[in-house]
């Protein structure tokens, strides 16, 4: 840690994704395998669970987005799965088309998909480097 920083980064809280329609977004991410932790329509937010961790993916309503990607570059969020190629098959079965075929990365395989607002999610595995992945 740098000497001029007076705080320590402890880990992720939540990843926030802006969406144009909260109900449509919740349905899309449920099809992609994300369970809903809670949904507060009056606040325009829904929290999706990611594994057994408390932080998750927070969907936040931005009515100006409608059904188009934002004019700015969207971040890519990659989440660990046991088998990215199997995840790609499950996404396709749920009607969610991956952006490309699963591709190899240094640790294993990754598949990416985008929601209707241009947010990109990647599912990546550690098949080549299991010692770096989460325990089973």
DAPENOR-V323605 format. One record per residue. N is the residue number from 1. RES is the residue in one letter. PHI is phi in whole degrees, 0 to 359 (999 if undefined). D_LAST is the distance of its C-alpha to the last C-alpha in Angstrom with 2 decimals. Layout:
n->N res->RES phi->PHI d_last->D_LAST
n->N res->RES phi->PHI d_last->D_LAST
This chain:
n->1 res->X phi->999 d_last->30.72
n->2 res->X phi->296 d_last->34.20
n->3 res->X phi->293 d_last->37.06
n->4 res->X phi->267 d_last->38.51
n->5 res->X phi->253 d_last->35.47
n->6 res->X phi->257 d_last->35.55
n->7 res->X phi->216 d_last->32.08
n->8 res->X phi->240 d_last->28.46
n->9 res->X phi->284 d_last->25.84
n->10 res->X phi->259 d_last->22.99
n->11 res->X phi->151 d_last->20.66
n->12 res->X phi->281 d_last->20.86
n->13 res->X phi->266 d_last->22.64
n->14 res->X phi->227 d_last->22.88
n->15 res->X phi->259 d_last->23.57
n->16 res->X phi->262 d_last->26.89
n->17 res->X phi->237 d_last->27.99
n->18 res->X phi->277 d_last->31.59
n->19 res->X phi->226 d_last->32.37
n->20 res->X phi->269 d_last->35.75
n->21 res->X phi->212 d_last->35.05
n->22 res->X phi->297 d_last->32.52
n->23 res->X phi->297 d_last->32.51
n->24 res->X phi->296 d_last->32.11
n->25 res->X phi->295 d_last->29.31
n->26 res->X phi->300 d_last->27.35
n->27 res->X phi->298 d_last->27.89
n->28 res->X phi->299 d_last->26.84
n->29 res->X phi->288 d_last->23.53
n->30 res->X phi->296 d_last->22.83
n->31 res->X phi->297 d_last->23.43
n->32 res->X phi->278 d_last->20.98
n->33 res->X phi->101 d_last->18.21
n->34 res->X phi->266 d_last->18.69
n->35 res->X phi->286 d_last->19.38
n->36 res->X phi->273 d_last->22.39
n->37 res->X phi->280 d_last->22.14
n->38 res->X phi->199 d_last->25.93
n->39 res->X phi->220 d_last->28.94
n->40 res->X phi->235 d_last->32.30
n->41 res->X phi->300 d_last->34.74
n->42 res->X phi->295 d_last->37.61
n->43 res->X phi->264 d_last->35.80
n->44 res->X phi->71 d_last->34.56
n->45 res->X phi->222 d_last->30.86
n->46 res->X phi->213 d_last->27.60
n->47 res->X phi->255 d_last->24.18
n->48 res->X phi->257 d_last->21.17
n->49 res->X phi->282 d_last->17.70
n->50 res->X phi->231 d_last->14.89
n->51 res->X phi->62 d_last->11.51
n->52 res->X phi->263 d_last->11.81
n->53 res->X phi->279 d_last->14.10
n->54 res->X phi->288 d_last->17.81
n->55 res->X phi->296 d_last->19.24
n->56 res->X phi->208 d_last->19.43
n->57 res->X phi->258 d_last->21.77
n->58 res->X phi->260 d_last->25.26
n->59 res->X phi->274 d_last->27.71
n->60 res->X phi->233 d_last->31.24
n->61 res->X phi->293 d_last->34.34
n->62 res->X phi->228 d_last->36.83
n->63 res->X phi->299 d_last->39.57
n->64 res->X phi->287 d_last->41.14
n->65 res->X phi->284 d_last->38.34
n->66 res->X phi->43 d_last->39.25
n->67 res->X phi->244 d_last->37.53
n->68 res->X phi->231 d_last->37.83
n->69 res->X phi->296 d_last->35.68
n->70 res->X phi->294 d_last->36.88
n->71 res->X phi->285 d_last->39.42
n->72 res->X phi->261 d_last->37.19
n->73 res->X phi->294 d_last->34.26
n->74 res->X phi->275 d_last->31.01
n->75 res->X phi->290 d_last->28.01
n->76 res->X phi->252 d_last->24.89
n->77 res->X phi->247 d_last->21.63
n->78 res->X phi->253 d_last->18.47
n->79 res->X phi->238 d_last->15.13
n->80 res->X phi->283 d_last->11.75
n->81 res->X phi->230 d_last->10.55
n->82 res->X phi->288 d_last->8.58
n->83 res->X phi->212 d_last->12.16
n->84 res->X phi->294 d_last->15.23
n->85 res->X phi->291 d_last->17.72
n->86 res->X phi->293 d_last->16.49
n->87 res->X phi->297 d_last->16.57
n->88 res->X phi->299 d_last->20.12
n->89 res->X phi->296 d_last->21.16
n->90 res->X phi->294 d_last->20.01
n->91 res->X phi->299 d_last->21.89
n->92 res->X phi->300 d_last->24.93
n->93 res->X phi->295 d_last->24.90
n->94 res->X phi->272 d_last->25.00
n->95 res->X phi->84 d_last->27.97
n->96 res->X phi->251 d_last->26.39
n->97 res->X phi->276 d_last->27.46
n->98 res->X phi->299 d_last->25.45
n->99 res->X phi->293 d_last->27.74
n->100 res->X phi->214 d_last->27.32
n->101 res->X phi->295 d_last->25.51
n->102 res->X phi->308 d_last->22.02
n->103 res->X phi->236 d_last->22.86
n->104 res->X phi->285 d_last->21.43
n->105 res->X phi->230 d_last->20.55
n->106 res->X phi->301 d_last->20.02
n->107 res->X phi->264 d_last->16.21
n->108 res->X phi->169 d_last->16.00
n->109 res->X phi->230 d_last->17.43
n->110 res->X phi->221 d_last->18.56
n->111 res->X phi->230 d_last->20.46
n->112 res->X phi->242 d_last->22.65
n->113 res->X phi->217 d_last->24.63
n->114 res->X phi->239 d_last->27.29
n->115 res->X phi->277 d_last->28.35
n->116 res->X phi->298 d_last->32.10
n->117 res->X phi->255 d_last->32.83
n->118 res->X phi->91 d_last->31.42
n->119 res->X phi->289 d_last->28.20
n->120 res->X phi->254 d_last->25.76
n->121 res->X phi->245 d_last->22.01
n->122 res->X phi->244 d_last->19.79
n->123 res->X phi->253 d_last->16.40
n->124 res->X phi->233 d_last->15.03
n->125 res->X phi->242 d_last->12.27
n->126 res->X phi->242 d_last->11.61
n->127 res->X phi->300 d_last->12.40
n->128 res->X phi->273 d_last->15.21
n->129 res->X phi->224 d_last->13.70
n->130 res->X phi->301 d_last->10.00
n->131 res->X phi->294 d_last->10.98
n->132 res->X phi->269 d_last->11.84
n->133 res->X phi->276 d_last->8.79
n->134 res->X phi->287 d_last->6.47
n->135 res->X phi->293 d_last->3.81
n->136 res->X phi->293 d_last->0.00
